[in-house]
Amino acid sequence: MESPQTDQPAFVPAQTAAPADAIVKSNRKRTVLALWLMIGPTALIIVSIILYAVANFITSQVAPESGELFAEPTVGSAIVNIILFIIGAISVITWLPGLITGIVLLATKKK
């Protein structure tokens, strides 16, 4: 017996977004990425400097008995200072490439 034929195709492709919508989404992603690349390292530098000042203020100890202004640093404060140094170093190293890449992404947006 023959199966009845229908006018419907066996495979119906999914509808794709209009090209204008794709360009708008692409431009939005490029703009957000460019802003993150330009603002992120600068914000990390500022945050690491502020956290360094706060951490050292909190962990500083006055040593009046020995006649010195400050006591020996603790292991915890040394570890915090090393971590903050690494964060600051990474943000300084990535600042210029991020700035250049962000400017290029903003300048080459599709109209």
Number of C-alpha atoms within 10 A of each C-alpha: 3 4 5 5 6 7 5 7 7 7 6 7 7 6 6 7 8 8 9 10 10 12 14 14 12 14 18 13 12 18 18 15 17 22 18 16 22 21 15 16 23 19 14 18 20 13 15 20 16 12 15 20 12 12 15 15 10 10 12 15 14 12 12 10 8 9 9 10 10 12 14 10 12 11 9 10 16 13 11 15 18 13 14 20 16 13 17 21 15 14 20 15 11 16 20 15 14 22 20 13 16 21 16 12 18 16 11 10 14 10 7
